[in-house]
Amino acid sequence: MVTTVEPVEHQALGEKRVSVSGLNWVAYQQILHALPEGRSTRLTYDHGTLEITMPLEEHEYASELIGLFIRILVGVMGLKLKSLRSTTLERPDLDRSAEPDNAYYIQHQAQVAGRKVDLSQDPPPDLVVEVDITHTDIAKDRLYASMGVPEFWRYNGQVWRIFQLQGEAYQELDRSPTFDWVKKEDLYQFLEQAQQDEIEAEQNFRILVNQKLQQQ
């Protein structure tokens, strides 16, 4: 077995990445379980390639605020939520595993409430969020599509892209299927305001969401 480590050049402020190729599932599991608990790194494994992401400030800022954005929407809409954050989503049968920035059960929350999720028998999360400021060598759209994740968000520090699973592949949409009345500008405005004051941004967004719901 040949293993190569490919250093990432031209690092941006968002994150640092290291790719390791030529790993089988057993080798990936050995690396995964050797890492300490509470680590900040994210691991993504796809058919022999392991990508290790070390989030920096811009990445963590976007991840945290998008998570808050979703939580506000779910709460104001009166929905239920189970958040997995960066829990490892393992699918050995697919030879794939991922630790997204955020993952949520919304439509299927009742099926997994109060217990540990087991992807061998439970449905995948309803919504997965990935923040990728820098280039990633792993095709995450194909990875999450193979897992059957219905809705996938990607954010690169500037653009929010929304994908819905249709058949075996994702189709890009202008709006979220889960929050179809929310515009992309709402997230951009929320993130911009949060740079100055996260508390005020949260309060303003809650007011905006309530107003929009009353208009429906």
Backbone as CSV, one residue per row, in Angstrom:
resi,resn,N_x,N_y,N_z,CA_x,CA_y,CA_z,C_x,C_y,C_z
1,MET,0.848,-1.199,0.000,0.000,0.000,0.000,0.878,1.242,0.000
2,VAL,0.609,2.178,-0.911,1.387,3.403,-1.012,0.568,4.553,-0.460
3,THR,1.141,5.269,0.471,0.459,6.404,1.070,1.221,7.671,0.738
4,THR,0.542,8.653,0.243,1.188,9.921,-0.073,0.482,11.049,0.648
5,VAL,1.271,11.999,1.106,0.741,13.181,1.764,0.967,14.357,0.843
6,GLU,-0.099,15.046,0.505,-0.010,16.161,-0.416,-0.208,17.465,0.345
7,PRO,0.841,18.268,0.509,0.685,19.538,1.197,-0.151,20.497,0.374
8,VAL,-0.918,21.310,1.050,-1.774,22.275,0.370,-1.030,23.588,0.248
9,GLU,-1.008,24.127,-0.959,-0.327,25.382,-1.193,-1.318,26.539,-1.182
10,HIS,-0.772,27.758,-1.029,-1.571,28.977,-1.079,-2.702,28.933,-0.047
11,GLN,-2.347,28.713,1.202,-3.351,28.630,2.249,-4.082,29.965,2.398
12,ALA,-5.390,29.901,2.495,-6.188,31.091,2.772,-6.412,31.194,4.276
13,LEU,-7.185,32.185,4.669,-7.426,32.408,6.089,-8.431,31.429,6.670
14,GLY,-9.194,30.756,5.807,-10.305,29.960,6.299,-9.928,28.677,6.992
15,GLU,-9.007,27.921,6.395,-8.624,26.651,6.978,-7.338,26.160,6.327
16,LYS,-6.724,25.176,6.958,-5.592,24.470,6.372,-6.030,23.042,6.100
17,ARG,-5.504,22.463,5.020,-5.895,21.112,4.641,-4.674,20.260,4.316
18,VAL,-4.759,18.998,4.687,-3.754,18.009,4.315,-4.486,16.796,3.770
19,SER,-4.058,16.308,2.611,-4.669,15.128,2.005,-3.711,13.950,2.060
20,VAL,-4.246,12.790,2.419,-3.474,11.552,2.458,-4.184,10.543,1.573
21,SER,-3.481,9.980,0.601,-4.107,9.016,-0.313,-3.520,7.632,-0.093
22,GLY,-4.215,6.633,-0.584,-3.752,5.262,-0.478,-4.090,4.575,0.828
23,LEU,-5.093,5.084,1.542,-5.504,4.486,2.815,-6.732,3.599,2.606
24,ASN,-6.727,2.430,3.209,-7.953,1.644,3.206,-8.780,2.005,4.441
25,TRP,-9.954,1.391,4.558,-10.861,1.742,5.650,-10.248,1.463,7.017
26,VAL,-9.542,0.373,7.149,-8.928,0.014,8.431,-7.888,1.054,8.833
27,ALA,-7.070,1.483,7.890,-6.048,2.487,8.184,-6.692,3.822,8.570
28,TYR,-7.761,4.175,7.857,-8.485,5.397,8.215,-9.033,5.323,9.634
29,GLN,-9.614,4.183,9.997,-10.163,4.014,11.341,-9.068,4.108,12.408
30,GLN,-7.899,3.590,12.118,-6.790,3.669,13.074,-6.395,5.117,13.316
31,ILE,-6.352,5.901,12.259,-6.028,7.330,12.400,-7.130,8.045,13.171
32,LEU,-8.381,7.764,12.809,-9.518,8.408,13.452,-9.515,8.181,14.959
33,HIS,-9.302,6.933,15.382,-9.389,6.607,16.805,-8.117,6.965,17.569
34,ALA,-7.048,7.285,16.858,-5.817,7.709,17.520,-5.830,9.193,17.872
35,LEU,-6.739,9.929,17.251,-6.806,11.363,17.509,-7.494,11.634,18.846
36,PRO,-7.094,12.699,19.526,-7.667,12.989,20.850,-9.107,13.467,20.769
37,GLU,-9.862,13.253,21.834,-11.216,13.783,21.922,-11.151,15.307,22.035
38,GLY,-12.164,15.946,21.563,-12.199,17.399,21.637,-11.351,18.084,20.598
39,ARG,-10.883,17.349,19.606,-10.051,17.945,18.564,-10.875,18.896,17.703
40,SER,-10.211,19.858,17.088,-10.895,20.805,16.207,-10.798,20.404,14.741
41,THR,-9.932,19.449,14.424,-9.780,19.022,13.038,-11.013,18.266,12.564
42,ARG,-11.267,18.343,11.250,-12.364,17.611,10.621,-11.763,16.599,9.642
43,LEU,-12.257,15.379,9.680,-11.774,14.328,8.794,-12.854,13.963,7.782
44,THR,-12.436,13.852,6.523,-13.322,13.384,5.472,-12.595,12.286,4.714
45,TYR,-13.239,11.129,4.597,-12.623,9.981,3.940,-13.488,9.554,2.768
46,ASP,-12.849,9.384,1.613,-13.596,9.050,0.409,-12.770,8.111,-0.465
47,HIS,-13.110,6.825,-0.413,-12.481,5.832,-1.288,-10.955,5.920,-1.295
48,GLY,-10.351,5.851,-0.116,-8.903,5.799,-0.024,-8.215,7.124,0.209
49,THR,-8.937,8.224,0.071,-8.363,9.557,0.299,-8.891,10.129,1.598
50,LEU,-7.982,10.534,2.459,-8.341,11.165,3.726,-7.919,12.621,3.674
51,GLU,-8.877,13.492,3.908,-8.583,14.924,3.973,-8.760,15.394,5.409
52,ILE,-7.729,16.022,5.944,-7.755,16.554,7.303,-7.822,18.072,7.200
53,THR,-8.875,18.631,7.747,-9.089,20.075,7.694,-8.892,20.671,9.077
54,MET,-8.085,21.712,9.131,-7.848,22.434,10.379,-8.495,23.811,10.260
55,PRO,-9.695,23.989,10.815,-10.421,25.249,10.645,-9.701,26.410,11.335
56,LEU,-9.708,27.546,10.665,-9.200,28.778,11.251,-10.372,29.732,11.490
57,GLU,-10.067,30.970,11.848,-11.109,31.867,12.341,-12.255,32.069,11.358
58,GLU,-11.951,32.326,10.097,-13.015,32.604,9.130,-13.948,31.404,8.969
59,HIS,-13.366,30.220,8.968,-14.155,28.995,8.849,-15.066,28.818,10.065
60,GLU,-14.501,28.918,11.258,-15.278,28.687,12.472,-16.347,29.754,12.677
61,TYR,-16.030,30.979,12.288,-17.011,32.060,12.381,-18.234,31.741,11.520
62,ALA,-17.988,31.376,10.255,-19.098,31.081,9.347,-19.883,29.868,9.811
63,SER,-19.187,28.840,10.242,-19.855,27.613,10.703,-20.758,27.886,11.897
64,GLU,-20.247,28.620,12.868,-21.023,28.923,14.076,-22.250,29.769,13.751
65,LEU,-22.076,30.779,12.911,-23.180,31.694,12.623,-24.233,31.051,11.718
66,ILE,-23.824,30.220,10.780,-24.808,29.517,9.951,-25.614,28.553,10.823
67,GLY,-24.933,27.927,11.794,-25.646,27.075,12.731,-26.688,27.838,13.525
68,LEU,-26.336,29.044,13.959,-27.287,29.884,14.692,-28.439,30.301,13.786
69,PHE,-28.128,30.622,12.542,-29.130,30.987,11.535,-30.177,29.878,11.406
70,ILE,-29.722,28.644,11.312,-30.633,27.497,11.182,-31.443,27.303,12.450
71,ARG,-30.778,27.412,13.586,-31.470,27.202,14.865,-32.581,28.233,15.069
72,ILE,-32.335,29.476,14.677,-33.358,30.508,14.797,-34.549,30.175,13.903
73,LEU,-34.271,29.777,12.661,-35.356,29.441,11.737,-36.201,28.300,12.274
74,VAL,-35.541,27.243,12.717,-36.263,26.079,13.232,-37.096,26.447,14.452
75,GLY,-36.503,27.220,15.361,-37.195,27.590,16.586,-38.407,28.466,16.344
76,VAL,-38.248,29.489,15.527,-39.354,30.407,15.270,-40.472,29.710,14.490
77,MET,-40.108,28.757,13.646,-41.109,28.031,12.864,-41.807,26.952,13.688
78,GLY,-41.333,26.712,14.902,-41.963,25.722,15.757,-41.647,24.291,15.381
79,LEU,-40.527,24.086,14.686,-40.103,22.741,14.309,-39.254,22.126,15.410
80,LYS,-38.941,20.851,15.278,-38.058,20.167,16.220,-36.697,19.948,15.568
81,LEU,-35.664,19.775,16.412,-34.302,19.727,15.886,-33.432,18.787,16.700
82,LYS,-32.636,18.009,16.001,-31.545,17.254,16.619,-30.284,17.621,15.861
83,SER,-29.337,18.235,16.565,-28.105,18.699,15.949,-26.979,17.711,16.217
84,LEU,-26.265,17.349,15.156,-25.125,16.450,15.296,-23.793,17.189,15.269
85,ARG,-23.830,18.485,14.916,-22.590,19.258,14.742,-21.639,18.515,13.820
86,SER,-20.423,18.188,14.304,-19.434,17.530,13.448,-19.290,16.043,13.763
87,THR,-20.355,15.439,14.239,-20.333,14.000,14.495,-19.890,13.248,13.238
88,THR,-19.043,12.236,13.423,-18.565,11.447,12.297,-19.710,10.636,11.692
89,LEU,-19.957,10.848,10.415,-20.991,10.117,9.681,-20.294,8.999,8.923
90,GLU,-20.330,7.797,9.475,-19.585,6.681,8.898,-20.483,5.785,8.053
91,ARG,-19.990,5.489,6.852,-20.665,4.520,5.993,-19.608,3.580,5.417
92,PRO,-19.190,2.585,6.200,-18.178,1.650,5.696,-18.628,0.902,4.457
93,ASP,-19.925,0.711,4.305,-20.424,0.021,3.117,-20.201,0.837,1.851
94,LEU,-20.079,2.166,2.016,-19.801,3.057,0.883,-18.330,3.420,0.783
95,ASP,-17.535,2.993,1.780,-16.128,3.379,1.873,-16.005,4.897,1.958
96,ARG,-16.904,5.489,2.750,-16.936,6.939,2.892,-17.283,7.316,4.330
97,SER,-16.734,8.437,4.761,-17.012,8.947,6.098,-16.766,10.447,6.086
98,ALA,-17.544,11.183,6.866,-17.404,12.636,6.861,-17.702,13.217,8.236
99,GLU,-17.071,14.339,8.501,-17.353,15.136,9.691,-17.715,16.546,9.226
100,PRO,-18.982,16.769,8.915,-19.403,18.070,8.387,-19.307,19.153,9.454
101,ASP,-19.428,20.388,9.021,-19.430,21.476,9.998,-20.709,21.453,10.830
102,ASN,-21.808,21.144,10.203,-23.080,21.022,10.910,-23.946,19.986,10.210
103,ALA,-24.709,19.234,11.005,-25.655,18.270,10.452,-26.884,18.243,11.346
104,TYR,-28.059,18.160,10.718,-29.302,18.289,11.472,-30.358,17.277,11.037
105,TYR,-31.109,16.822,12.026,-32.360,16.128,11.771,-33.482,17.123,12.057
106,ILE,-34.313,17.362,11.076,-35.454,18.268,11.220,-36.730,17.492,10.885
107,GLN,-36.873,17.105,9.633,-38.056,16.338,9.218,-38.096,14.964,9.893
108,HIS,-36.935,14.363,10.128,-36.856,13.033,10.730,-36.388,13.084,12.185
109,GLN,-36.555,14.226,12.823,-36.091,14.371,14.206,-36.735,13.358,15.138
110,ALA,-38.014,13.091,14.943,-38.723,12.174,15.844,-38.163,10.753,15.788
111,GLN,-37.591,10.374,14.659,-37.076,9.018,14.501,-35.770,8.792,15.263
112,VAL,-35.055,9.877,15.574,-33.748,9.723,16.229,-33.684,10.465,17.563
113,ALA,-34.788,11.012,18.002,-34.799,11.786,19.244,-34.460,10.902,20.442
114,GLY,-33.627,11.420,21.313,-33.347,10.758,22.580,-32.383,9.605,22.527
115,ARG,-31.698,9.406,21.409,-30.761,8.290,21.342,-29.656,8.584,20.338
116,LYS,-28.640,7.737,20.375,-27.505,7.879,19.470,-27.896,7.410,18.073
117,VAL,-27.480,8.160,17.076,-27.813,7.832,15.697,-26.936,6.685,15.205
118,ASP,-27.550,5.772,14.477,-26.856,4.644,13.861,-27.217,4.651,12.376
119,LEU,-26.286,5.086,11.535,-26.584,5.246,10.120,-26.784,3.920,9.388
120,SER,-26.473,2.821,10.047,-26.736,1.528,9.416,-28.219,1.203,9.410
121,GLN,-28.979,1.903,10.261,-30.421,1.660,10.302,-31.257,2.940,10.327
122,ASP,-30.644,4.060,10.685,-31.362,5.336,10.728,-31.195,6.082,9.410
123,PRO,-32.130,6.990,9.112,-31.965,7.818,7.909,-30.798,8.792,8.105
124,PRO,-30.234,9.291,7.028,-29.160,10.283,7.155,-29.728,11.601,7.667
125,PRO,-28.882,12.523,8.108,-29.383,13.845,8.509,-30.157,14.501,7.372
126,ASP,-31.134,15.300,7.726,-31.947,15.983,6.722,-31.191,17.128,6.056
127,LEU,-30.262,17.717,6.784,-29.524,18.872,6.271,-28.080,18.796,6.751
128,VAL,-27.155,18.935,5.822,-25.729,18.969,6.145,-25.155,20.286,5.624
129,VAL,-24.289,20.899,6.425,-23.651,22.164,6.060,-22.143,21.985,6.044
130,GLU,-21.519,22.426,4.967,-20.063,22.419,4.857,-19.573,23.822,4.534
131,VAL,-18.588,24.290,5.297,-17.896,25.535,5.017,-16.544,25.171,4.423
132,ASP,-16.331,25.537,3.182,-15.067,25.263,2.496,-14.542,26.568,1.921
133,ILE,-13.683,27.226,2.681,-13.117,28.484,2.222,-12.030,28.211,1.185
134,THR,-11.245,27.169,1.420,-10.179,26.795,0.502,-10.597,25.584,-0.323
135,HIS,-9.790,25.260,-1.305,-10.095,24.141,-2.203,-10.041,22.816,-1.464
136,THR,-11.006,21.943,-1.757,-11.012,20.588,-1.222,-10.933,19.598,-2.373
137,ASP,-10.121,18.565,-2.207,-9.945,17.567,-3.267,-11.065,16.530,-3.290
138,ILE,-11.892,16.519,-2.269,-12.966,15.530,-2.186,-14.273,16.125,-2.719
139,ALA,-14.931,15.387,-3.584,-16.210,15.826,-4.143,-17.303,15.582,-3.104
140,LYS,-17.519,16.572,-2.261,-18.446,16.386,-1.145,-19.896,16.263,-1.605
141,ASP,-20.203,16.829,-2.760,-21.565,16.660,-3.263,-21.846,15.192,-3.575
142,ARG,-20.890,14.514,-4.188,-21.078,13.096,-4.475,-21.061,12.265,-3.195
143,LEU,-20.222,12.674,-2.243,-20.126,11.945,-0.981,-21.461,11.963,-0.244
144,TYR,-22.032,13.159,-0.044,-23.284,13.259,0.711,-24.471,12.735,-0.092
145,ALA,-24.403,12.849,-1.416,-25.461,12.274,-2.236,-25.487,10.758,-2.077
146,SER,-24.306,10.131,-2.021,-24.253,8.677,-1.861,-24.810,8.253,-0.517
147,MET,-24.711,9.127,0.495,-25.256,8.830,1.816,-26.756,9.076,1.882
148,GLY,-27.292,9.748,0.870,-28.725,10.009,0.842,-29.154,11.239,1.613
149,VAL,-28.233,12.180,1.862,-28.582,13.416,2.575,-29.483,14.259,1.679
150,PRO,-30.717,14.565,2.105,-31.675,15.245,1.223,-31.284,16.667,0.846
151,GLU,-30.665,17.399,1.785,-30.345,18.806,1.540,-28.924,19.096,2.002
152,PHE,-28.177,19.779,1.146,-26.767,20.039,1.383,-26.470,21.508,1.099
153,TRP,-25.893,22.193,2.108,-25.492,23.590,1.944,-23.979,23.678,1.896
154,ARG,-23.467,24.535,1.002,-22.038,24.827,0.954,-21.845,26.341,1.025
155,TYR,-20.848,26.748,1.796,-20.545,28.174,1.926,-19.040,28.349,1.810
156,ASN,-18.603,29.214,0.902,-17.169,29.398,0.656,-16.616,30.712,1.192
157,GLY,-17.359,31.311,2.100,-16.937,32.593,2.657,-17.614,33.770,1.996
158,GLN,-18.218,33.532,0.834,-18.911,34.594,0.107,-20.263,34.147,-0.439
159,VAL,-20.314,32.903,-0.938,-21.515,32.434,-1.630,-22.115,31.235,-0.905
160,TRP,-23.430,31.301,-0.703,-24.195,30.199,-0.112,-24.858,29.436,-1.246
161,ARG,-24.496,28.157,-1.381,-25.080,27.305,-2.415,-25.950,26.238,-1.756
162,ILE,-27.114,26.012,-2.333,-28.112,25.109,-1.770,-28.373,23.978,-2.755
163,PHE,-28.297,22.751,-2.267,-28.499,21.588,-3.128,-29.575,20.677,-2.541
164,GLN,-30.397,20.145,-3.414,-31.414,19.170,-3.024,-31.160,17.873,-3.774
165,LEU,-31.239,16.752,-3.051,-31.014,15.458,-3.668,-32.204,15.094,-4.543
166,GLN,-31.930,14.856,-5.819,-32.959,14.432,-6.769,-32.437,13.192,-7.471
167,GLY,-32.981,12.053,-7.091,-32.449,10.792,-7.583,-31.146,10.476,-6.868
168,GLU,-30.071,10.330,-7.620,-28.775,10.005,-7.038,-27.806,11.173,-7.066
169,ALA,-28.268,12.351,-7.458,-27.382,13.512,-7.559,-28.094,14.757,-7.044
170,TYR,-27.293,15.786,-6.749,-27.854,17.036,-6.248,-28.191,17.987,-7.392
171,GLN,-29.276,18.709,-7.180,-29.677,19.786,-8.069,-29.579,21.088,-7.283
172,GLU,-28.892,22.075,-7.840,-28.747,23.348,-7.129,-30.032,24.162,-7.236
173,LEU,-30.421,24.756,-6.119,-31.635,25.555,-6.043,-31.316,26.966,-5.568
174,ASP,-32.253,27.880,-5.798,-32.098,29.249,-5.316,-32.495,29.395,-3.853
175,ARG,-33.352,28.469,-3.399,-33.826,28.543,-2.017,-33.813,27.173,-1.374
176,SER,-33.753,27.168,-0.053,-33.743,25.918,0.695,-35.113,25.247,0.635
177,PRO,-35.179,23.945,0.368,-36.460,23.239,0.409,-37.087,23.253,1.802
178,THR,-36.244,23.286,2.832,-36.744,23.296,4.206,-37.251,24.675,4.603
179,PHE,-36.575,25.724,4.147,-36.943,27.109,4.492,-37.146,27.877,3.180
180,ASP,-38.191,27.520,2.442,-38.331,28.021,1.081,-38.713,29.491,0.993
181,TRP,-39.042,30.105,2.094,-39.388,31.520,2.100,-38.198,32.400,2.501
182,VAL,-37.071,31.773,2.794,-35.864,32.506,3.191,-35.009,32.782,1.958
183,LYS,-34.602,34.020,1.787,-33.752,34.402,0.662,-32.271,34.297,1.055
184,LYS,-31.421,34.102,0.058,-29.985,34.050,0.329,-29.491,35.357,0.954
185,GLU,-30.105,36.449,0.555,-29.707,37.748,1.097,-29.906,37.815,2.607
186,ASP,-30.866,37.034,3.129,-31.105,37.028,4.576,-29.883,36.508,5.321
187,LEU,-29.257,35.449,4.797,-28.049,34.932,5.438,-26.898,35.904,5.282
188,TYR,-26.727,36.464,4.088,-25.624,37.393,3.865,-25.727,38.602,4.799
189,GLN,-26.940,39.115,4.945,-27.145,40.265,5.829,-26.881,39.892,7.282
190,PHE,-27.327,38.701,7.675,-27.117,38.231,9.041,-25.626,38.093,9.344
191,LEU,-24.871,37.500,8.433,-23.431,37.330,8.645,-22.716,38.677,8.685
192,GLU,-23.143,39.602,7.847,-22.514,40.925,7.819,-22.776,41.677,9.122
193,GLN,-24.021,41.641,9.588,-24.346,42.318,10.846,-23.624,41.673,12.024
194,ALA,-23.472,40.354,11.990,-22.831,39.640,13.089,-21.358,39.997,13.229
195,GLN,-20.737,40.459,12.155,-19.342,40.880,12.259,-19.181,42.052,13.222
196,GLN,-20.225,42.850,13.341,-20.183,44.001,14.244,-20.711,43.652,15.635
197,ASP,-21.784,42.864,15.684,-22.377,42.487,16.974,-23.273,41.276,16.752
198,GLU,-22.870,40.126,17.235,-23.632,38.904,17.015,-24.981,38.926,17.729
199,ILE,-25.019,39.533,18.913,-26.280,39.577,19.675,-27.315,40.426,18.949
200,GLU,-26.904,41.592,18.483,-27.838,42.454,17.757,-28.269,41.800,16.447
201,ALA,-27.345,41.134,15.770,-27.680,40.447,14.528,-28.718,39.356,14.783
202,GLU,-28.548,38.619,15.864,-29.502,37.567,16.209,-30.878,38.158,16.499
203,GLN,-30.917,39.230,17.270,-32.187,39.861,17.605,-32.891,40.385,16.359
204,ASN,-32.128,41.030,15.477,-32.714,41.563,14.243,-33.230,40.452,13.344
205,PHE,-32.502,39.339,13.293,-32.929,38.245,12.421,-34.187,37.583,12.967
206,ARG,-34.289,37.446,14.276,-35.510,36.886,14.857,-36.720,37.751,14.505
207,ILE,-36.559,39.060,14.565,-37.646,39.980,14.205,-38.023,39.800,12.739
208,LEU,-36.998,39.699,11.865,-37.242,39.527,10.440,-37.992,38.227,10.151
209,VAL,-37.579,37.148,10.805,-38.232,35.849,10.583,-39.680,35.893,11.034
210,ASN,-39.945,36.484,12.180,-41.325,36.594,12.664,-42.182,37.409,11.716
211,GLN,-41.614,38.498,11.182,-42.361,39.331,10.250,-42.688,38.558,8.976
212,LYS,-41.726,37.813,8.463,-41.960,37.054,7.235,-43.008,35.970,7.443
213,LEU,-42.970,35.321,8.603,-43.947,34.273,8.869,-45.358,34.846,8.983
214,GLN,-45.488,36.037,9.550,-46.793,36.672,9.680,-47.361,37.086,8.328
215,GLN,-46.481,37.318,7.357,-46.917,37.739,6.030,-47.356,36.570,5.170
216,GLN,-47.040,35.353,5.583,-47.410,34.183,4.777,-48.893,33.837,4.906
